[in-house]
Amino acid sequence: MYIIADVEWVQNQTNKQSPTQLSAVRVDENWEIVEDFSTYIKPMNPTFYDWKHVAYSGGKPDQFIHAPHCYPRGRLSCACGLWSFQR
């Protein structure tokens, strides 16, 4: 099995980056999707609240503000890590 992941990022005025969305799929040896995982990610701080940026597409500001965070080793990294090791 393989895990394929996609992370969306946004950059603030000081060129720092913050992830906004994480999606992953687990595929079998025939590249058929076995399971998927997707979540919004809470921006690191208000300097990343550029809601018109493509990295925020598909969601509303409240969904991102109240989403799990991932810095450092936040709830999101734990959730995705647990998902990736489940059988």
Backbone as CSV, one residue per row, in Angstrom:
resi,resn,N_x,N_y,N_z,CA_x,CA_y,CA_z,C_x,C_y,C_z
1,MET,0.824,-1.190,0.000,0.000,0.000,0.000,0.865,1.249,0.000
2,TYR,0.276,2.307,-0.550,0.944,3.597,-0.590,0.009,4.654,-0.014
3,ILE,0.604,5.721,0.516,-0.163,6.884,0.955,0.283,8.065,0.113
4,ILE,-0.688,8.728,-0.499,-0.415,9.908,-1.319,-1.041,11.096,-0.603
5,ALA,-0.259,12.137,-0.366,-0.743,13.286,0.401,-0.627,14.576,-0.407
6,ASP,-1.520,15.500,-0.098,-1.520,16.830,-0.710,-1.705,17.847,0.401
7,VAL,-0.837,18.847,0.449,-0.924,19.899,1.464,-1.046,21.239,0.753
8,GLU,-2.015,22.044,1.165,-2.170,23.406,0.662,-1.527,24.360,1.662
9,TRP,-0.832,25.375,1.158,-0.106,26.331,2.003,-0.474,27.750,1.626
10,VAL,-0.325,28.660,2.579,-0.469,30.092,2.325,0.759,30.780,2.920
11,GLN,1.160,31.881,2.295,2.347,32.623,2.741,1.908,34.015,3.185
12,ASN,2.459,34.495,4.315,2.092,35.834,4.786,3.064,36.884,4.243
13,GLN,2.900,38.112,4.720,3.712,39.233,4.224,5.189,39.106,4.567
14,THR,5.530,38.318,5.589,6.940,38.156,5.964,7.541,36.875,5.371
15,ASN,6.845,36.296,4.376,7.290,35.097,3.651,7.321,33.827,4.491
16,LYS,6.600,33.809,5.608,6.449,32.575,6.371,5.272,31.809,5.784
17,GLN,5.328,30.487,5.887,4.269,29.657,5.326,3.506,28.932,6.416
18,SER,2.232,28.712,6.151,1.372,27.978,7.073,0.477,27.060,6.254
19,PRO,0.361,25.789,6.633,-0.536,24.884,5.904,-1.994,25.253,6.165
20,THR,-2.866,25.006,5.187,-4.289,25.318,5.337,-5.183,24.099,5.162
21,GLN,-4.733,23.115,4.385,-5.529,21.916,4.159,-4.605,20.716,3.971
22,LEU,-5.070,19.566,4.413,-4.318,18.331,4.233,-5.280,17.249,3.761
23,SER,-4.905,16.576,2.695,-5.677,15.442,2.193,-4.711,14.308,1.907
24,ALA,-5.177,13.100,2.118,-4.347,11.931,1.831,-5.254,10.772,1.435
25,VAL,-4.718,9.895,0.591,-5.423,8.668,0.230,-4.478,7.497,0.403
26,ARG,-5.037,6.394,0.822,-4.284,5.142,0.884,-4.751,4.320,-0.312
27,VAL,-3.789,3.859,-1.120,-4.127,3.083,-2.309,-3.522,1.688,-2.206
28,ASP,-4.138,0.745,-2.901,-3.611,-0.620,-2.903,-2.632,-0.794,-4.065
29,GLU,-2.204,-2.006,-4.284,-1.208,-2.268,-5.326,-1.737,-1.995,-6.739
30,ASN,-3.066,-1.870,-6.890,-3.667,-1.530,-8.185,-4.021,-0.048,-8.275
31,TRP,-3.544,0.729,-7.339,-3.781,2.166,-7.254,-5.246,2.507,-7.032
32,GLU,-5.990,1.559,-6.473,-7.377,1.817,-6.102,-7.389,2.430,-4.707
33,ILE,-8.216,3.456,-4.512,-8.297,4.106,-3.205,-8.973,3.173,-2.207
34,VAL,-8.282,2.943,-1.112,-8.779,2.086,-0.044,-9.415,2.935,1.064
35,GLU,-8.825,4.088,1.314,-9.280,4.953,2.403,-8.779,6.361,2.130
36,ASP,-9.483,7.363,2.694,-9.020,8.735,2.527,-9.109,9.507,3.835
37,PHE,-8.395,10.634,3.874,-8.321,11.502,5.050,-8.241,12.926,4.523
38,SER,-9.027,13.838,5.094,-8.990,15.232,4.657,-9.388,16.128,5.824
39,THR,-8.693,17.257,5.951,-9.012,18.199,7.028,-8.548,19.604,6.670
40,TYR,-9.239,20.575,7.233,-8.759,21.951,7.185,-7.748,22.098,8.311
41,ILE,-6.878,23.106,8.209,-5.863,23.347,9.227,-5.980,24.791,9.704
42,LYS,-5.971,24.974,11.013,-6.041,26.318,11.587,-4.784,27.102,11.213
43,PRO,-4.940,28.323,10.671,-3.762,29.136,10.343,-2.920,29.420,11.594
44,MET,-1.623,29.550,11.385,-0.690,29.741,12.486,-1.036,30.976,13.320
45,ASN,-1.428,32.070,12.662,-1.819,33.290,13.356,-2.573,34.190,12.363
46,PRO,-3.137,35.311,12.818,-3.948,36.163,11.930,-3.219,36.726,10.709
47,THR,-1.909,36.722,10.676,-1.212,37.234,9.490,-1.437,36.335,8.276
48,PHE,-1.997,35.159,8.475,-2.265,34.229,7.376,-3.731,34.247,6.937
49,TYR,-4.543,35.172,7.449,-5.969,35.214,7.135,-6.241,35.934,5.810
50,ASP,-5.725,35.425,4.727,-6.001,35.949,3.383,-7.055,35.031,2.765
51,TRP,-8.331,35.241,3.130,-9.394,34.294,2.804,-9.647,34.149,1.307
52,LYS,-9.141,35.046,0.477,-9.334,34.932,-0.976,-8.249,34.071,-1.627
53,HIS,-7.237,33.686,-0.870,-6.144,32.860,-1.404,-6.674,31.483,-1.782
54,VAL,-6.164,30.943,-2.875,-6.615,29.638,-3.367,-6.423,28.532,-2.326
55,ALA,-5.474,28.679,-1.420,-5.228,27.656,-0.393,-6.399,27.524,0.578
56,TYR,-7.300,28.512,0.595,-8.473,28.455,1.460,-9.733,28.051,0.699
57,SER,-9.611,27.678,-0.561,-10.796,27.336,-1.341,-11.491,26.110,-0.753
58,GLY,-12.794,26.090,-0.888,-13.555,24.958,-0.404,-14.057,25.088,1.012
59,GLY,-13.658,26.138,1.710,-14.090,26.294,3.096,-14.399,27.737,3.429
60,LYS,-15.037,27.924,4.572,-15.334,29.265,5.068,-14.329,29.610,6.156
61,PRO,-14.064,30.903,6.388,-13.077,31.293,7.405,-13.254,30.594,8.755
62,ASP,-14.491,30.470,9.237,-14.713,29.808,10.530,-14.256,28.358,10.535
63,GLN,-14.372,27.674,9.397,-13.944,26.281,9.337,-12.435,26.162,9.526
64,PHE,-11.698,27.139,9.036,-10.245,27.128,9.201,-9.848,27.577,10.606
65,ILE,-10.497,28.631,11.103,-10.152,29.167,12.425,-10.405,28.138,13.530
66,HIS,-11.436,27.319,13.380,-11.777,26.328,14.407,-11.248,24.931,14.092
67,ALA,-10.409,24.815,13.081,-9.844,23.517,12.689,-8.668,23.144,13.592
68,PRO,-8.241,21.890,13.534,-7.038,21.490,14.295,-5.817,22.257,13.810
69,HIS,-4.849,22.448,14.670,-3.602,23.112,14.280,-2.511,22.051,14.153
70,CYS,-1.336,22.459,13.701,-0.263,21.463,13.535,1.110,22.007,13.884
71,TYR,1.202,22.983,14.761,2.496,23.578,15.081,2.661,23.706,16.570
72,PRO,3.763,23.322,17.110,4.487,22.138,16.626,3.811,20.891,17.169
73,ARG,3.774,19.873,16.409,3.190,18.573,16.779,1.811,18.724,17.391
74,GLY,0.960,19.458,16.711,-0.391,19.682,17.208,-1.314,18.507,16.954
75,ARG,-2.581,18.745,17.206,-3.581,17.683,17.075,-3.635,17.130,15.665
76,LEU,-3.435,17.982,14.653,-3.521,17.524,13.272,-2.453,16.501,12.949
77,SER,-1.219,16.770,13.326,-0.153,15.817,13.014,-0.422,14.494,13.714
78,CYS,-1.000,14.538,14.892,-1.346,13.304,15.589,-2.457,12.563,14.859
79,ALA,-3.489,13.303,14.413,-4.625,12.666,13.726,-4.193,12.024,12.436
80,CYS,-3.414,12.721,11.636,-2.961,12.153,10.360,-1.994,11.002,10.599
81,GLY,-1.145,11.143,11.569,-0.200,10.069,11.879,-0.915,8.799,12.295
82,LEU,-1.935,8.931,13.133,-2.702,7.756,13.543,-3.443,7.151,12.356
83,TRP,-4.020,8.005,11.513,-4.735,7.505,10.340,-3.783,6.715,9.434
84,SER,-2.577,7.244,9.209,-1.664,6.623,8.251,-1.176,5.248,8.711
85,PHE,-1.242,4.965,10.018,-0.749,3.679,10.514,-1.870,2.679,10.819
86,GLN,-3.114,3.093,10.637,-4.213,2.159,10.873,-4.248,1.110,9.771
87,ARG,-4.723,-0.042,10.098,-4.857,-1.121,9.100,-6.309,-1.487,8.963
